[in-house]
Amino acid sequence: QVQLVESGGGLVQPGGSLRLACAASGVTFSITRMSWYRQAPGKQRELVARISTGGSTKYADSVKGRFTISRDNAENTVYLQMNSLKPEDTAVYYCNAVRVVSMSEYWGQGTQVTVSS
């Protein structure tokens, strides 16, 4: 059974930083593409950042230069370092995993990030 457990969300002031983590189990992590999505109230879920099995990364234009996605295959964990946070970054952040062989997709339960003074 695949499980994705996010952690690290919370309340932060504008300009602050947070680091999200997503621990995966039940999946061969090294052959799993990992992504972070977010969904703000009243908006569609959107891709924030993605990291391939080989370490290639992709970012939404709105977070380029501020967010960094990384993965630790030994710890089966993907991270999202978020710097220079803005109120418009407020959303529920979801971890997403895709097995590249079967394209099976899995989601975490989400973690709330609130950027407010």
Secondary structure as a PSIPRED ss2 file (coil, helix, strand):
# PSIPRED VFORMAT (PSIPRED V4.0)

   1 Q C   1.000  0.000  0.000
   2 V C   1.000  0.000  0.000
   3 Q E   0.000  0.000  1.000
   4 L E   0.000  0.000  1.000
   5 V E   0.000  0.000  1.000
   6 E E   0.000  0.000  1.000
   7 S E   0.000  0.000  1.000
   8 G C   1.000  0.000  0.000
   9 G C   1.000  0.000  0.000
  10 G E   0.000  0.000  1.000
  11 L E   0.000  0.000  1.000
  12 V E   0.000  0.000  1.000
  13 Q C   1.000  0.000  0.000
  14 P C   1.000  0.000  0.000
  15 G C   1.000  0.000  0.000
  16 G C   1.000  0.000  0.000
  17 S C   1.000  0.000  0.000
  18 L E   0.000  0.000  1.000
  19 R E   0.000  0.000  1.000
  20 L E   0.000  0.000  1.000
  21 A E   0.000  0.000  1.000
  22 C E   0.000  0.000  1.000
  23 A E   0.000  0.000  1.000
  24 A E   0.000  0.000  1.000
  25 S E   0.000  0.000  1.000
  26 G C   1.000  0.000  0.000
  27 V C   1.000  0.000  0.000
  28 T C   1.000  0.000  0.000
  29 F H   0.000  1.000  0.000
  30 S H   0.000  1.000  0.000
  31 I H   0.000  1.000  0.000
  32 T E   0.000  0.000  1.000
  33 R E   0.000  0.000  1.000
  34 M E   0.000  0.000  1.000
  35 S E   0.000  0.000  1.000
  36 W E   0.000  0.000  1.000
  37 Y E   0.000  0.000  1.000
  38 R E   0.000  0.000  1.000
  39 Q E   0.000  0.000  1.000
  40 A C   1.000  0.000  0.000
  41 P C   1.000  0.000  0.000
  42 G C   1.000  0.000  0.000
  43 K C   1.000  0.000  0.000
  44 Q C   1.000  0.000  0.000
  45 R C   1.000  0.000  0.000
  46 E E   0.000  0.000  1.000
  47 L E   0.000  0.000  1.000
  48 V E   0.000  0.000  1.000
  49 A E   0.000  0.000  1.000
  50 R E   0.000  0.000  1.000
  51 I E   0.000  0.000  1.000
  52 S C   1.000  0.000  0.000
  53 T C   1.000  0.000  0.000
  54 G C   1.000  0.000  0.000
  55 G C   1.000  0.000  0.000
  56 S C   1.000  0.000  0.000
  57 T E   0.000  0.000  1.000
  58 K E   0.000  0.000  1.000
  59 Y E   0.000  0.000  1.000
  60 A C   1.000  0.000  0.000
  61 D C   1.000  0.000  0.000
  62 S C   1.000  0.000  0.000
  63 V C   1.000  0.000  0.000
  64 K C   1.000  0.000  0.000
  65 G C   1.000  0.000  0.000
  66 R C   1.000  0.000  0.000
  67 F E   0.000  0.000  1.000
  68 T E   0.000  0.000  1.000
  69 I E   0.000  0.000  1.000
  70 S E   0.000  0.000  1.000
  71 R E   0.000  0.000  1.000
  72 D E   0.000  0.000  1.000
  73 N C   1.000  0.000  0.000
  74 A C   1.000  0.000  0.000
  75 E C   1.000  0.000  0.000
  76 N C   1.000  0.000  0.000
  77 T E   0.000  0.000  1.000
  78 V E   0.000  0.000  1.000
  79 Y E   0.000  0.000  1.000
  80 L E   0.000  0.000  1.000
  81 Q E   0.000  0.000  1.000
  82 M E   0.000  0.000  1.000
  83 N C   1.000  0.000  0.000
  84 S C   1.000  0.000  0.000
  85 L C   1.000  0.000  0.000
  86 K C   1.000  0.000  0.000
  87 P H   0.000  1.000  0.000
  88 E H   0.000  1.000  0.000
  89 D H   0.000  1.000  0.000
  90 T C   1.000  0.000  0.000
  91 A E   0.000  0.000  1.000
  92 V E   0.000  0.000  1.000
  93 Y E   0.000  0.000  1.000
  94 Y E   0.000  0.000  1.000
  95 C E   0.000  0.000  1.000
  96 N E   0.000  0.000  1.000
  97 A E   0.000  0.000  1.000
  98 V E   0.000  0.000  1.000
  99 R E   0.000  0.000  1.000
 100 V C   1.000  0.000  0.000
 101 V C   1.000  0.000  0.000
 102 S C   1.000  0.000  0.000
 103 M C   1.000  0.000  0.000
 104 S C   1.000  0.000  0.000
 105 E E   0.000  0.000  1.000
 106 Y E   0.000  0.000  1.000
 107 W E   0.000  0.000  1.000
 108 G C   1.000  0.000  0.000
 109 Q C   1.000  0.000  0.000
 110 G C   1.000  0.000  0.000
 111 T E   0.000  0.000  1.000
 112 Q E   0.000  0.000  1.000
 113 V E   0.000  0.000  1.000
 114 T E   0.000  0.000  1.000
 115 V E   0.000  0.000  1.000
 116 S C   1.000  0.000  0.000
 117 S C   1.000  0.000  0.000
